[in-house]
Amino acid sequence: MTTARNALPGTARAQLKRVIADAAKCTRCPLYANATQTVFGEGMPGAHIMLVGEQPGDKEDIAGRPFVGPAGKLLDRALVDAGIAREDTYVTNAVKHFKNEPRGKRRIHKKPNMAEIEQCRWWLEHEIRIVKPTLLVALGSTAARTLLGREARVQKERGRVETGADGLPVFITIHPSALVRIEDDAQRHAEYRRFVADMKAVRRWRMKTAA
């Protein structure tokens, strides 16, 4: 169920629509040349929780939507298990183009460098300004570095709420893709439960601040 805060005037939705259209033509860094399209964030202005990952993957690059691949499906499942509706969140990435290295018929994910992250911060700042979330959730080290404005040790700071570079609270956790890569079933299930616990902590923080 969406909250009353999501029912904002059309101006915010119109602003977001304009920014998405502008981002579709972005050439601020070289990543656009090797990607299918810009993958902007998804959700409504007024969402209290903004989930920020690193960058779109192969599936997202093709679909033009964030978090629709294996990691996205795992994130959706974790949100449901934590009692958070994805439609009540805004989901995006620190970098809007898929950085990859062609290898045969496959495209292998490559981590964006700081110059690419800094160039793309422009779009994330627009999203934050328009959506006006009350809590940012950093999914992984790249998102945490972008939102905090400093290096973050995710495993050590995981579960904390820190003050971001723009003054907003930032909850730190892992990127769900880390769970996808775990081969051992028992370990993967244990780490998934821990990730759900993080999402439950996000929900509790949100409910506490709304009270």
N, C-alpha and C positions, 0 to 999 in steps of 0.2 A: 504494500500500500504506500502510495506517495504521501508526503507530508504537505501541510499547508504552505510551507516555505517554498516548495517546488512550484507553486502556482504564482510565479512572479510575472510582472508586466511583460508584454511582448518585446519590450526594448532589449532586455537581456538576451532573450532567445534570438532576436534579430542580430545583436552584436556577435553572438557566438556563430551564427550562420555566416556572417560576413568574414569573420576570422577564419573559419573553416575553408571558405572559398579562396581567401588569400593564401592560406597555407598550401592549398592544392597546387599553387604555382611557385612554391618556395624553391629557390636555388641558393640559399644563404651559405650552404656548405656543399661539398662535392657528392654527398651521399645520394642525392636525388638521381644522379646519372645512372646508378646501378640498381635502382629500386623501381618497382612497378608504379607506385603512387605514394603520395603522402597518406599516412594513417593517423588521423587526428583522434582526439578523445571522443568519448561517447557518454551521453547522459544529459540531464537537464540542469540549467542554471538553478541554484538554490539547493543542490544536493549537499548535505552536511559532510559527507565523507568523500574525499577524492583519493582514489587509489592510483599510485604512480609507479609504473614499471620502468624498465630500461629502454626498450625499443620494440617495434613490431618484429615478429618472426616471419618465416616464409608464408604461413597460412594467412597471417594478418595482412601481409604485403599484397597478397593476391585478392583477398576479400575486401580490403580497404577499411577494416574494422579492428579495433584493439581487442586483444585477449579472446580470440576465437579458436586458437589452436589447442594442442594438448595442455599447455600450461593454463590457458584461459578456461578450459573445461574443468580443470582441477580447482582453479580459483572459484568458479561458479559453485562447484560442489561444496567447497569450504565455506563460502558465504552462506549457503543454505543451511549447512550444519551449525553455523554460528548464529543463525537467526537474523541475517542481514539480507535484504532483497537487493539484487544487483541494480534494479531500476531505481533504487533510492540512493545509489552512489553515482559518482562520475569517475569513469575509468580512462586512463590515458598513459602516455609514456614520456619519459624525459626527452627522447629523440624520436622524431616522427617518421623517419625513413629507415628501412631495413638495411643495415650494413652487413654485407655478405661477401663471400668469396666463392665464385663458381668452381665447382669440383665435379667434372663430368656432367651428369644431368641434375646434380644437386647443388643447392646454394647453402653454404656453410655460414652460420652466424659468426660475426666478428664483433668484438666489444668496441663500442664507440670511444674515441679518444676525447681528451678534455676540450680540444678546440671545437670538435663537433658538438659536444654537449653544450658548450657555452653559446655557440651559434644558435642552437635550438631552444635555449632557455627563453628566448624571445616569445615563442609560442606558448610555452608552459606558463609564463607570467601572464599572458593574455587570458588563458583558461582560468587561472586562479582569480584574477581580477573580476572576470565575468561570472563565474560559478559561485564565488564567495563561500568556499567550504569552511567548516569550523574545525575540521581535522584532516590533515594530509597523512596518508599512509604510504611510507616509502617501502616499496617491494624490491629489496636488494640494494647492493652497494652503489650502483650508478644513480638510482633514484635518491638514495640517502645523501650522497655527495651533492647532488643537484639541489635538493631542498634545504639541506643544512648549510651549504656554502663552505663545507669542510670535509675532510676525509672522515669516513665513518667505519668503525669496526662492527659490522652487522651482528656477528655472533655474540660479541661482548655487550653491545648496546641493544640487542633484540628485546622487544617488549617495553622499552622505555618510550616516554613521550618527551621529546626535546623541542626546544624553540628553534624554528627554522630561520633561514636568512631573512625572510620577509616578516618575521614576528609571529607566524602561525605555528600552532603545535604540530609536531611531526612524530607519528608512531613508526617505529623501525621494526621491520621484520624481513624475512627472506623473500626472494622471488619464487613463485610456485614452480618455475622451470627447474629449480634445484631438486624438487621432489620427483619430477619426471625422470631425472637422470639417475636416481637411485635404483640399482638393479636388485638388491636384496629385498624381498617382499616384506619381511618382518621389519626391517629398518625403515622402508618406505612408509609402511602403515604407522609406525611410531612417530616418524617425522611429520606425517600428515596430521595426526592427532595434535601434535604440538603447534602446527600451523593453524589449525582450527581454534586452538586455545588462544592464539594471538588474535584471531578475528573476533573471538568472544570478548577479549579484552578491549578491542576497538569498539565493539557494541556497548560494553559497560561504560567506557569513557564517554561515548556519545550520549548515552542515557543520563549519566551523572551530570554532564554539562547542560543538558536540556532541562533538568529538574529545577 
